[in-house]
Amino acid sequence: MEKQVVDGLREVFQSGRSRPLQYRKQQLRALHRLITERQADIEQALKQDLNKNTYNTSLFELISIENDIKLAESDMADWAAPQPVKKNLNSALDDVYIKPEPLGVVLIIGTWNYPWAMILQPLVGAIAAGSRIFVTNYSQHKKLCSAVLLPQCKAFTNRRKCWTWYLGGGTLKQILMLHSTELDEFSKCFYIRRITWGKFANCGQTCIAPDYILCEPNIQDRIVEEIQKTLLEFYQKDPKSSPDYCRIINTRHFDRVLALMNECTIALGGESDRSQYYIAPTVLRDVLPHFKIMQEEIFGPLLPIVTVNGLSEAIHFINAREKPLALYVFSSDKTVIKRMLAETTSGGVTVNDVLMHYTVDTLPFGGVGNSGMGRYHGRHTFDQLSHHRACLIKSFAMESLNDARYPPLTAARLRKAKFFMQHRLCSCNGMCVWAAITTILAIGLLVALIVVRVCMGFSTPVENLSC
């Protein structure tokens, strides 16, 4: 069955049916209708799988998908248009451009923590790029969302190569740096609210949730205090009964997350209920770098605090490890912010907030090094799922310019070739190219007239000459 589906997709792509922009827009509208018509089913599935309520489903899943569909539909023509590039004199009369083309058949492997956003956002870009799409999910977690979204499929095996899009896997660390001078009475409330929300949303099962806090020892107690107040505000006295607090996906992950606390000192939380996959929002203090919790992505509601002595030590701590998917810096000191941006690297960075760079659909989202390859969101998804074809359409005019590349090769011809290849023009195909050529010819003609007059012995002043 799988082979028939893939072969059918490849046949449709090769027929060219999916390439016209109007067809792509129709597919995007159909996808939007699917989401609208099945929204109740989507909400029910997410409630059963992760205990997400209606508001969390809209906030973390559906709004971003709808935004991507609207953006792709409105801007697709610009994304797909040939992109002129700068020319040199050698190609001044030619058409030179980059043409985005669909890759063909694209396999999208979804993940379970945000099953709709993590599958349908790349799907929007693949449709906009004109590809045909084969969608499957992360088969280790067969839950209700899979039944609503798509039939369960096997991964590709022994098939012709196709472009694969996979979100998940690997060890990702998201780092949060709190600068000590910032925890004053005015700012600490805002900072901690943002941190607490981003860490414990979806029960910590967010790829860009902060994995740990770096701070100086003298503010650790205050951070714990403020998080405790914020948790009470967000989830009341019992997070387990809060409609806004989610659950761990399954037993295996529940056991894995609990085991990460073994070496740690619990400052807040720590309660759990295996029958409901419930782990309370938990803060761990005085965590050391060699603890197991610091060696892998947590992907759960545990927030370790690691103390460092100043900004330089924090930067060294970050750079001594794999590059993170996200880096969060809390400071109003521009010097601190500049140093963190200049002396570290990460897939993305947000200053004075968490997660929010993901919500800007004009920013690329992706990792670097061990935290991932590629990028997506809006046009970035389109570009990632397109082949950027180099196109040069040569003119038959000015054949004499080509003499510099033809044998017999001489030093003079090399100088001429170098001149034409190294002098750049703008990227347009319009009047400026002809203006440049006309100027060159006019100068050449003027020089020729001067030479002729000198050779013929005339004494007419140069300023009276006209070409």
Disulfide bonds with the S-S distance in Angstrom:
none
